[in-house]
Amino acid sequence: MKVKFLVPEIDKVRWAEKFKEELSIFKLKSKELSEIGAETICPQRINKYKNGAIPKIDTFLTICRFFTSSPDVILSANPKWMECEINCKIEDFPPERVFGVFQDTYYIVPSDKAYERKYNYVTFVRRLREEPDPSQYSDFHFYGTKYDSYESVVKGKIIYHIPYVNGEKTSKKIFSFLDEYKFSDKQLTILLDLNNTQSITNRRNNKTEWTISDIYKLSWILNKPFEDLIEIDFHEETRESLFNPIVFLEHYVPELISDDTDENSVQSE
């Protein structure tokens, strides 16, 4: 079956605008922000982010938590159609994901409740007179996240839960989702716009790290929030906060951080 998936390229201009906007809201300079992660990032690198450079995924996740924004919201897309043959049936996709069929090609899009209401999806596949414009999905993201905020400031200090992507567990999770649609390595190479199938093999065998671009594209292809595709380990540190109060996010289980934990961590220093 021939399909075209709506696949996002990261809009680097809008990413830079969003990044600078968040810096302005928190009144932070590059040098201050360079100290939020497990490893100090030079201010010059932060300045590159302001001009559209994309961080490594661990740094990116730290920035998301620091700005209390989910990856799906802080990223913006330049979507395009990526065509490939797939082995599953069109019935294997939820009806709200099948935008329609044009010239024997099915168009598969991400979906959520907001878009379901907007476009009033129906259970049958509609015939399209022309190829749909991918730009109408440029602002797509998953509404609502699994983030919960928790104020963990104690006497000017904060417990940082610094995220690390667990590459091995992430690969297992991703390929388990991909297997549901029987994607081959060749198909994935096309959809992720990689050079060759060896790129997929290297990711499967944890010889190459998954990038933000990889995960962002897969989140639209598989119709899952960005962070549902990755497994995260955390490193905990207690440091002086850059400003007060600050809200830093514990991923999924903020209840694990109690007031007693905060206080004990500060006193132990």
LOKOLFI-741689 format. One line per field, with one value per residue (C-alpha): residue number from 1; y, x, z. Coordinates in steps of 0.5 Angstrom, whole numbers. Example, Ala and Ser with C-alpha at 12.3 -4.5 7.8 and 13.67 -1.06 7.14 Angstrom:
2
num	[1	2];
y	[-9	-2];
x	[25	27];
z	[16	14];
//
This chain:
269
num	[1	2	3	4	5	6	7	8	9	10	11	12	13	14	15	16	17	18	19	20	21	22	23	24	25	26	27	28	29	30	31	32	33	34	35	36	37	38	39	40	41	42	43	44	45	46	47	48	49	50	51	52	53	54	55	56	57	58	59	60	61	62	63	64	65	66	67	68	69	70	71	72	73	74	75	76	77	78	79	80	81	82	83	84	85	86	87	88	89	90	91	92	93	94	95	96	97	98	99	100	101	102	103	104	105	106	107	108	109	110	111	112	113	114	115	116	117	118	119	120	121	122	123	124	125	126	127	128	129	130	131	132	133	134	135	136	137	138	139	140	141	142	143	144	145	146	147	148	149	150	151	152	153	154	155	156	157	158	159	160	161	162	163	164	165	166	167	168	169	170	171	172	173	174	175	176	177	178	179	180	181	182	183	184	185	186	187	188	189	190	191	192	193	194	195	196	197	198	199	200	201	202	203	204	205	206	207	208	209	210	211	212	213	214	215	216	217	218	219	220	221	222	223	224	225	226	227	228	229	230	231	232	233	234	235	236	237	238	239	240	241	242	243	244	245	246	247	248	249	250	251	252	253	254	255	256	257	258	259	260	261	262	263	264	265	266	267	268	269];
y	[0	7	12	19	21	28	29	35	38	43	50	53	60	59	55	61	65	61	60	68	69	64	67	74	72	69	75	70	71	66	65	64	59	55	52	49	42	36	39	46	49	55	61	61	55	58	64	59	56	63	63	57	51	45	42	35	31	31	39	40	36	40	46	44	43	49	53	49	47	40	38	38	45	48	45	48	44	45	39	35	29	23	17	10	3	0	-7	-6	-4	2	0	-1	7	10	13	20	19	18	25	22	18	22	18	11	14	15	21	20	25	26	27	29	31	39	37	31	37	42	37	33	26	21	13	13	15	21	22	28	32	35	33	37	42	40	47	47	42	47	48	41	39	34	38	37	33	29	34	36	42	42	48	45	52	52	58	60	53	48	40	39	33	33	28	23	19	12	10	2	3	8	4	-2	2	6	-1	-4	1	1	-7	-5	-2	-7	-2	-4	-1	1	5	8	11	14	17	19	22	18	16	9	3	3	9	5	-1	4	6	0	-3	4	6	12	16	18	26	31	31	23	23	29	26	19	23	25	18	14	19	19	25	26	24	17	15	16	13	18	17	22	25	29	35	41	48	55	57	63	66	65	62	57	51	45	39	32	28	24	23	29	26	23	30	32	38	34	31	38	41	35	36	43	41	36	41];
x	[0	3	2	5	6	6	13	16	23	24	23	30	28	22	26	31	25	22	29	30	23	24	30	27	21	26	31	37	43	47	52	47	43	50	50	43	45	50	55	57	55	59	56	58	54	48	48	48	42	39	41	37	42	39	42	44	38	40	41	34	30	34	32	25	24	28	23	17	15	14	18	12	10	17	19	16	15	16	12	12	10	14	12	14	10	8	6	0	-7	-10	-15	-9	-9	-14	-19	-18	-11	-13	-13	-16	-13	-11	-8	-8	-4	-6	-5	-3	-3	-2	-9	-11	-18	-17	-16	-21	-26	-23	-23	-29	-26	-31	-30	-29	-23	-25	-23	-18	-18	-11	-5	-7	-2	2	3	-4	-1	5	2	1	3	0	-5	-3	3	5	9	7	10	13	16	22	26	29	33	35	37	33	34	35	33	37	35	39	36	38	40	39	32	30	32	28	22	22	23	17	12	15	14	7	6	12	16	23	29	29	22	25	31	26	21	27	31	37	43	42	40	46	44	38	42	47	41	38	45	46	52	49	45	38	37	32	30	29	25	21	19	17	13	9	9	7	2	5	8	16	17	13	18	24	27	30	35	36	41	40	44	42	45	44	38	39	33	27	22	24	20	24	20	20	19	12	13	13	11	17	20	17	18	23	27	28	30	35	38	40	42	47	51];
z	[0	-2	3	5	12	14	17	21	20	26	24	26	26	30	35	36	37	42	45	46	48	54	56	56	60	65	64	64	60	56	62	67	63	61	68	68	66	68	64	63	56	54	53	46	45	48	43	37	40	39	32	31	32	35	42	43	46	53	53	50	55	60	57	56	64	66	61	64	57	53	47	43	45	44	38	31	25	17	15	9	6	6	1	2	1	8	9	14	12	12	17	22	22	27	22	24	22	15	12	5	-1	-8	-14	-10	-5	3	7	14	19	26	30	37	40	38	30	31	32	27	21	24	22	19	19	11	7	3	-4	-5	-11	-10	-5	1	3	9	12	15	20	21	29	30	37	42	47	54	57	62	66	73	76	83	86	90	92	99	101	94	92	88	87	79	76	70	64	61	55	56	49	50	53	48	42	45	46	39	35	39	37	29	29	30	23	20	18	15	15	8	10	16	12	7	13	17	11	13	8	8	12	16	20	22	24	28	32	33	36	40	36	34	38	37	35	37	29	29	35	33	26	29	34	28	24	30	33	40	44	44	51	50	45	50	56	61	67	72	76	82	84	89	87	88	84	78	81	86	86	80	78	76	73	76	70	71	78	82	88	89	91	98	102	107	101	99	106	107	101	102	109	107	103];
//
